[in-house]
């Protein structure tokens, strides 16, 4: 049960971080935003590792796990998260987030094909229910929102979001392999720190090409603060929760639960922004909760 609760904690963390990203992207380009987010978060995580005396867990990390961590960071945080922010810009939050949150279906494929993990019928049913509920939530927006989205390069944004889901699932599979092979829990923190720092280093090194004019260095203070807070919550807390869930339960159970971010985003919209909930939104939320219930309690 601890593993499933940790996966739920990851979903909650990513919900909170999305609120900060949404605000920051009003002032920043996706690439610039991701560079600032990763660079600041990676630096702070390294400082925390040193401050808490956990540097040994980082330096003693087996080379195979270090490679998995670095590649996972480049694929998921470097490329995947940049595409995610691009999809938010082009397709809008209402359509981009649900599509990116279909990554559990790809994760089920990787765990079955690459890791040989047995996928039970209850996990498949729960995962499909969660994704179906997410899609219902995505169609619960007001007509005015849909009209505006039609004026954007919608299909390009959806393609970005789908690519994000695939890359996230690959990155998560690598993290699962690394964490489950780690000698101690401290190494889970080291793995997350290494993957974040390596992605940050790669983006900073390629910034002159990806972010012409180095726009990331000229973002205003409020935008940077939003990105740093969002990064710490998502990459620090959220990914640690997910890594811990892999220790306590299987990837096939943890990943679908971690994908329920749209449910909490909808609740946040109602409570914080006084958004109205449509019938499809209520039904989608109920189906997501049902999917979580099936994965939690049906063994």
Beta strands, then each sheet from edge to edge (+ up, - down):
end
